[in-house]
């Protein structure tokens, strides 16, 4: 694997794991990012904890795989998770500024993950 791809893959893995951990530690941060009114609402906390656990496990998986096909699978799943998040947020977030930010970041992260999967 080319050196830049290895670095980008580590960035995706570490960034995803760190983001997941941050949501587990502070679920209310998702409400702020998404422009949601009540950060303490049980539904918001459930969503944040679910995203946090998924992203922590996904990021660690990307960092820990040792063979090319497992890396491709981990990066493909990461990319699909992010594109799914972008689609869901595009359809459901009512704050237009938050919708653009969240969809932009998730879409970019998803595209990068899928590009790395395709070139690994």
C-alpha positions as CSV (number, residue, x, y, z in Angstrom):
1,X,0.0,0.0,0.0
2,X,1.3,3.5,-0.9
3,X,2.5,5.5,2.1
4,X,-0.1,8.3,1.6
5,X,-2.9,5.6,1.5
6,X,-1.6,4.0,4.7
7,X,-1.6,7.4,6.4
8,X,-5.1,8.3,5.1
9,X,-6.4,4.9,6.3
10,X,-4.9,5.5,9.7
11,X,-6.5,9.0,9.8
12,X,-9.9,7.5,8.9
13,X,-9.6,4.8,11.6
14,X,-8.3,7.0,14.3
15,X,-10.6,9.9,13.5
16,X,-13.6,7.6,13.4
17,X,-12.7,5.9,16.7
18,X,-12.1,9.3,18.4
19,X,-15.4,10.7,17.2
20,X,-17.2,7.5,18.4
21,X,-15.6,7.8,21.8
22,X,-16.5,11.5,22.0
23,X,-20.1,10.7,21.5
24,X,-20.1,8.0,24.1
25,X,-18.5,10.4,26.6
26,X,-20.7,13.3,25.7
27,X,-23.8,12.3,23.8
28,X,-25.2,15.8,24.0
29,X,-22.6,17.0,21.5
30,X,-24.5,15.2,18.7
31,X,-27.5,17.5,19.4
32,X,-25.4,20.6,18.9
33,X,-23.8,19.3,15.7
34,X,-27.2,18.4,14.2
35,X,-29.0,21.5,15.4
36,X,-31.4,19.5,17.6
37,X,-33.4,21.4,20.3
38,X,-33.0,19.1,23.3
39,X,-29.6,17.5,23.9
40,X,-31.0,15.6,26.9
41,X,-33.9,14.0,25.1
42,X,-33.7,10.2,25.5
43,X,-34.0,9.7,21.7
44,X,-31.1,12.1,21.1
45,X,-29.0,10.3,23.7
46,X,-29.9,6.9,22.2
47,X,-28.9,8.0,18.7
48,X,-25.6,9.5,20.0
49,X,-24.7,6.4,21.9
50,X,-25.6,4.1,19.0
51,X,-23.5,6.2,16.6
52,X,-20.7,6.4,19.2
53,X,-20.5,2.6,19.7
54,X,-20.7,2.0,16.0
55,X,-18.0,4.5,15.1
56,X,-15.7,3.4,17.9
57,X,-15.8,-0.2,16.8
58,X,-15.6,0.7,13.1
59,X,-12.6,2.9,13.7
60,X,-10.7,0.3,15.8
61,X,-11.5,-2.3,13.1
62,X,-9.8,-0.1,10.4
63,X,-6.8,0.4,12.6
64,X,-6.5,-3.3,13.6
65,X,-6.9,-5.3,10.4
66,X,-3.9,-7.0,9.0
67,X,-4.8,-8.2,5.6
68,X,-5.9,-6.3,2.4
69,X,-9.4,-7.9,2.0
70,X,-10.3,-7.2,5.6
71,X,-9.2,-3.6,5.3
72,X,-11.2,-3.2,2.1
73,X,-14.3,-4.5,3.9
74,X,-13.8,-2.3,7.0
75,X,-13.3,0.8,4.8
76,X,-16.3,-0.1,2.6
77,X,-18.5,-0.5,5.7
78,X,-17.2,2.8,7.1
79,X,-18.0,4.6,3.9
80,X,-21.5,3.1,3.7
81,X,-22.2,4.0,7.3
82,X,-21.2,7.6,6.6
83,X,-23.2,7.9,3.3
84,X,-26.2,6.4,5.1
85,X,-25.8,9.0,7.9
86,X,-25.6,11.8,5.2
87,X,-28.7,10.6,3.5
88,X,-30.7,10.3,6.8
89,X,-29.5,13.7,8.0
90,X,-30.4,15.2,4.6
91,X,-33.9,13.9,4.8
92,X,-34.5,14.5,8.5
93,X,-32.6,17.4,9.9
94,X,-34.6,20.6,10.0
95,X,-31.8,23.1,10.6
96,X,-30.5,23.9,7.2
97,X,-27.1,25.0,8.4
98,X,-26.6,21.9,10.5
99,X,-27.9,19.8,7.6
100,X,-25.4,21.2,5.2
101,X,-22.5,20.7,7.7
102,X,-23.4,17.3,8.8
103,X,-24.2,16.0,5.3
104,X,-21.0,17.6,3.9
105,X,-18.7,16.0,6.6
106,X,-20.4,12.6,6.5
107,X,-20.5,12.6,2.7
108,X,-16.8,13.6,2.4
109,X,-15.7,11.0,5.0
110,X,-17.8,8.3,3.3
111,X,-16.4,9.1,-0.1
112,X,-12.8,9.1,1.2
113,X,-13.4,5.7,2.9
114,X,-14.9,4.2,-0.2
115,X,-12.0,5.6,-2.3
116,X,-9.5,4.1,0.0
117,X,-11.3,0.8,-0.1
118,X,-11.3,0.8,-3.8
119,X,-7.6,1.5,-4.1
120,X,-6.4,-0.8,-1.3
